[in-house]
Amino acid sequence: MLLTVDQLTKDHITRFGGRRVPALRGVSFSVEQGAFVAVMGESGSGKTTLLTLLAALDRPTGGRILLDGADMAAIPGHALSAFRRDRLGFIFQDCNLLDTLSLRENIVFPLVLAGLRHEEMEARLLPLTARLGITPLLEKFPFEVSGGERQRAAAARALITAPSLLLADEPTGALDSGSAAQLLDMLDECNADGQTIVMVTHSLEAASHAGRVLFLRDGLVAGEVVRGTLSRADFYPRLAAHMTALQQGGVRLA
């Protein structure tokens, strides 16, 4: 099992009064190598907190996250940056590209930090950007390209380290429908090549690309739907029905 989340809890401390507010209350699930899992839920359900913990950007209050058998909570603070850089890839809603760097420089930045030679950077960069259709844009800066092109550059930066796990946080949230479809098709291709993906999204359309969708409610896993042999067109209404039941307070497992 590539990723195991075991009885994960996270309490936030309020700014005034120091009151503990539970964001996650015992979340457990596992993700196999090569799986594409989406996480859905209304605002306040714990999706963002879960992603932050999976990204090793915060420590859980209780429970464990195991990636390739390594307990993230046991990784010393000084080693976390290298762990994230080498084992995890991130695609964020707002791209998080550096405006003062070209797309080429943004994409290879993790490899620069890892100390790779220029030749190896180029060997990784060019096949990836060709696949994403952004090679002609590599010398441009983020403000010179479209939102969809920026997001594809962000995806290239996330994938260039060949991460064990790709995390995507509302990756289509700031894109028009055409750019969103292109990005989701790219994630499908990456997954077909064996990349493991966990994506947090509000979008049923985005979630329908996953093979399995977990639904969070009040910091707990309230249900899941497995796509199986269904087409995306047939999976979408099943997800919509599950989300409606969840919003109405029911739990619908499939």
Secondary structure in CASP SS format (residue, H / E / C, confidence):
PFRMAT SS
TARGET T0000
AUTHOR 0000-0000-0000
METHOD secondary structure of the structure
MODEL  1
M C 1.00
L C 1.00
L E 1.00
T E 1.00
V E 1.00
D E 1.00
Q E 1.00
L E 1.00
T E 1.00
K E 1.00
D E 1.00
H E 1.00
I E 1.00
T C 1.00
R C 1.00
F C 1.00
G C 1.00
G C 1.00
R C 1.00
R E 1.00
V E 1.00
P E 1.00
A E 1.00
L E 1.00
R E 1.00
G E 1.00
V E 1.00
S E 1.00
F E 1.00
S E 1.00
V E 1.00
E C 1.00
Q C 1.00
G C 1.00
A C 1.00
F E 1.00
V E 1.00
A E 1.00
V E 1.00
M E 1.00
G C 1.00
E C 1.00
S C 1.00
G C 1.00
S C 1.00
G C 1.00
K H 1.00
T H 1.00
T H 1.00
L H 1.00
L H 1.00
T H 1.00
L H 1.00
L H 1.00
A C 1.00
A C 1.00
L C 1.00
D C 1.00
R C 1.00
P C 1.00
T C 1.00
G E 1.00
G E 1.00
R E 1.00
I E 1.00
L E 1.00
L E 1.00
D C 1.00
G C 1.00
A E 1.00
D E 1.00
M H 1.00
A H 1.00
A H 1.00
I C 1.00
P C 1.00
G H 1.00
H H 1.00
A H 1.00
L H 1.00
S H 1.00
A H 1.00
F H 1.00
R H 1.00
R H 1.00
D H 1.00
R H 1.00
L E 1.00
G E 1.00
F E 1.00
I E 1.00
F E 1.00
Q C 1.00
D C 1.00
C C 1.00
N C 1.00
L C 1.00
L C 1.00
D C 1.00
T C 1.00
L C 1.00
S C 1.00
L H 1.00
R H 1.00
E H 1.00
N H 1.00
I H 1.00
V H 1.00
F H 1.00
P H 1.00
L H 1.00
V H 1.00
L H 1.00
A H 1.00
G C 1.00
L C 1.00
R C 1.00
H H 1.00
E H 1.00
E H 1.00
M H 1.00
E H 1.00
A H 1.00
R H 1.00
L H 1.00
L H 1.00
P H 1.00
L H 1.00
T H 1.00
A H 1.00
R H 1.00
L H 1.00
G C 1.00
I C 1.00
T H 1.00
P H 1.00
L H 1.00
L C 1.00
E C 1.00
K C 1.00
F C 1.00
P H 1.00
F H 1.00
E H 1.00
V C 1.00
S C 1.00
G H 1.00
G H 1.00
E H 1.00
R H 1.00
Q H 1.00
R H 1.00
A H 1.00
A H 1.00
A H 1.00
A H 1.00
R H 1.00
A H 1.00
L H 1.00
I C 1.00
T C 1.00
A C 1.00
P C 1.00
S C 1.00
L E 1.00
L E 1.00
L E 1.00
A E 1.00
D E 1.00
E C 1.00
P C 1.00
T C 1.00
G C 1.00
A C 1.00
L C 1.00
D C 1.00
S H 1.00
G H 1.00
S H 1.00
A H 1.00
A H 1.00
Q H 1.00
L H 1.00
L H 1.00
D H 1.00
M H 1.00
L H 1.00
D H 1.00
E H 1.00
C H 1.00
N H 1.00
A H 1.00
D C 1.00
G C 1.00
Q C 1.00
T C 1.00
I E 1.00
V E 1.00
M E 1.00
V E 1.00
T C 1.00
H C 1.00
S C 1.00
L H 1.00
E H 1.00
A H 1.00
A H 1.00
S C 1.00
H C 1.00
A C 1.00
G C 1.00
R E 1.00
V E 1.00
L E 1.00
F E 1.00
L E 1.00
R E 1.00
D C 1.00
G C 1.00
L E 1.00
V E 1.00
A E 1.00
G E 1.00
E E 1.00
V E 1.00
V E 1.00
R C 1.00
G C 1.00
T C 1.00
L C 1.00
S C 1.00
R H 1.00
A H 1.00
D H 1.00
F H 1.00
Y H 1.00
P H 1.00
R H 1.00
L H 1.00
A H 1.00
A H 1.00
H H 1.00
M H 1.00
T H 1.00
A H 1.00
L H 1.00
Q H 1.00
Q C 1.00
G C 1.00
G C 1.00
V C 1.00
R C 1.00
L C 1.00
A C 1.00
END
